[in-house]
Amino acid sequence: MKLKATGNGEGRTCLICGKQFWPKTIESYYCSRKCQQAAYRKKKREEAAKQKLQKQIDAIPEGRTYISVHEALLIYDVNRTTLYRWIRSGRVKSIRTGSHSIRLEIEELDKLLPHRLEVDRSKLFTNNIFDMTPAHCYTIGEICKKFDLDDSTVWAHIRKYSIPTRQVGNYVYAPKSEIDKLYKSL
């Protein structure tokens, strides 16, 4: 499929089917309604799987020194094959409690492996009441200059993270605290 050049760069590739398309908005990631619905269903399945995983993790009793391999796979971000390889090599201390039952020491796993963590966007940006006076805000132009970004990128981030804005005359203001929090890694 050939795309007509309009001078504003290349088209996008649909995240579901891989087809090239021209986006209608900044946040268009899918070529059609069908692909958008498929992405929505996939997102819902992933959320259901995460909830099921969290329910299983919450069911594990606290305060134990040793846990089973299955519990370790739920709690820690590790592949089953890797964990069994580490058990065979002695890298992870383990105890055999039966012919098919292995218990792993939690302290050793804590040193070696990260816990399964999810970044919660709602914790990144709080629902505070902001002081929207110009002294406590950046204009869009100031944000672009300070963080070396294009204004369309700044607007996309403001919409994506629901950062409040206020327009006074020709200037649009966004709170310094939220913008600094968003771009602190730049």
WONORNOR-V967520 format. One record per backbone hydrogen bond with DSSP energy under -0.5 kcal/mol. CO is the residue of the C=O (numbers start at 1). NH is the residue of the N-H. E is the energy in kcal/mol with one decimal. If there is no record, write none. Layout:
co->(CO,CO)
nh->(NH,NH)
e->(E,E)
This chain:
co->(12,14,19,21,21,25,27,29,32,33,34,35,36,37,38,39,40,41,42,43,44,45,46,47,48,49,50,51,52,53,54,55,57,65,67,68,69,70,71,72,75,76,79,80,81,82,83,84,85,86,86,86,87,93,95,95,100,101,101,102,103,104,105,106,107,108,109,114,115,118,119,120,120,121,126,128,130,133,134,136,138,139,140,141,142,143,144,144,150,151,152,153,154,155,156,157,158,159,164,166,166,168,171,172,173,174,175,176,177,178,179,181,183)
nh->(21,18,14,12,23,28,29,15,36,37,38,39,40,41,42,43,44,45,46,47,48,49,50,51,52,53,54,55,56,57,58,59,60,106,104,72,73,74,75,76,116,78,83,84,85,86,87,88,89,90,91,92,90,105,97,103,102,97,98,69,95,67,109,110,111,112,113,77,117,120,121,123,124,125,128,130,132,136,137,176,174,143,144,145,146,147,148,149,154,155,156,157,158,159,160,161,163,162,175,168,173,171,168,140,166,138,179,180,181,182,183,184,186)
e->(-2.7,-1.1,-2.9,-3.0,-0.6,-1.2,-0.6,-1.9,-1.9,-2.4,-2.0,-2.2,-2.0,-2.5,-2.2,-2.4,-2.4,-2.2,-2.3,-2.3,-2.3,-2.3,-2.3,-2.3,-2.2,-2.4,-2.7,-2.1,-2.0,-2.3,-2.5,-1.1,-1.4,-2.7,-3.5,-2.1,-2.3,-1.5,-2.4,-2.8,-2.0,-1.6,-2.3,-2.4,-2.2,-2.4,-1.9,-2.5,-2.2,-0.9,-1.5,-1.3,-0.5,-1.8,-0.6,-3.0,-0.5,-2.3,-1.0,-0.7,-2.6,-2.3,-1.7,-2.5,-1.4,-1.7,-3.0,-2.4,-0.7,-0.7,-0.7,-1.1,-0.9,-1.4,-0.7,-0.6,-0.9,-1.8,-1.0,-2.3,-2.4,-2.1,-2.3,-2.3,-3.0,-2.4,-0.7,-1.6,-2.0,-2.5,-2.1,-2.3,-2.5,-2.3,-2.6,-2.5,-2.1,-0.9,-0.7,-0.5,-3.6,-1.9,-2.8,-1.1,-2.1,-2.8,-2.0,-2.9,-1.7,-2.1,-2.5,-0.6,-1.5)
